[in-house]
Amino acid sequence: MKIGDLVKYCGWSKSSSVSMPIAIVIDQRNPDSHFHHRIRVMWVGETIPIQASALSTTGSRITTWINPKHFTVINNK
């Protein structure tokens, strides 16, 4: 995963049947460390998904630093 990748949010549950929101990775830190790797994403689309406010400190389209294990890369830059 790297800056500019299009990612799909998979959530904390692998059995979710709800449509998965899409985002773009806009920043990352410690990409070489599996344990410390964190990313920030900006949500894509007209309507902001509920995850945007849950994973943001200000309720904006950009998340705080989160673990990338909750996202799957769907398109590389």
Secondary structure, DSSP 8 states (H G I E B T S, - for coil): --TT-EEEE--S-TT--S---EEEEEEEE-TT-TTT-EEEEEE-SSS--HHHHHT-SSSSSB--SB-GGGEEEEE--
